[in-house]
């Protein structure tokens, strides 16, 4: 977790294989699961947010890395909710038309 703006952007490019300038938020967690960093490009520069827990760990989703999550799921993760024991209800979601 020593990487800063450019190192995390390079990790987003190489590991996640996505453009870090896309406007998506990229969340990185350390091995001990007590520190998160969120990298975001906001059209004028990089934003880097960090949260370190004094006690306990984040309930990082199990599975293959990288994990894609919605903003609601990120809010739950930051709030201490274990996403492995929750489920999403059937919900209508409008998707953009294919070009």
PyMOL commands that set and color helices and strands:
alter all, ss='L'
color gray80, all
select helices_A, chain A and resi 5-16+20-22+71-78+83-85
alter helices_A, ss='H'
color red, helices_A
select strands_A, chain A and resi 26-29+35-41+46-52
alter strands_A, ss='S'
color yellow, strands_A
deselect
rebuild
show_as cartoon
